[in-house]
Amino acid sequence: MELIMRFVPTAFATLIGSLLLVLSFSAQTRQIENFSLPVFDSEARFELNNELKSGLVVLNFWASWCTACIKEIPELEALKSKYSKKANFFAVNAGDKASYIKRFTKKHGFTYTVLHDKDKSFCKSNEILELPRTIVIDQAGKTIYDSNVPPKSL
């Protein structure tokens, strides 16, 4: 009995880890329907289907109060620099006031287009409940990456 009790926690941890891996993989392959969001500080609008014509779409969801969002900015900028010919990068602000976005993007030197999900309706309808979140969408409109940390490569 003692021998069995030693292996139960390890087996349970392995099972939980396997389930999490399967769940994270399935979340990465969902279809994203076409959507539109306003481009911050512009009359233009982002439309997913238009952007997918020219490559992958990287959406990074953030807010000005999110310290983890601030920490990942250099990593995201490096990704954009390396893969800008392969992917289109967008920073999707989740619910901040325009004045906060303007101050934040200026302070942190964003070099990619900022989209404004002003009322968080897109985030809510797509279950983006935690920030930061990075989603990479392939040209078929399927997610190929979905995590709270940026991908290491594209």
Secondary structure, DSSP 8 states (H G I E B T S, - for coil): -HHHHHHHHHHHHHHHHHHHHHHHHHHTT-B----EEEBTTSS-EEEHHHHHTTSEEEEEEE-TT-HHHHHHHHHHHHHHHHHTTTEEEEEEEES--HHHHHHHHHHHT--SEEEEETTSHHHHHTT--SSSEEEEE-TTSBEEEEESS--S--
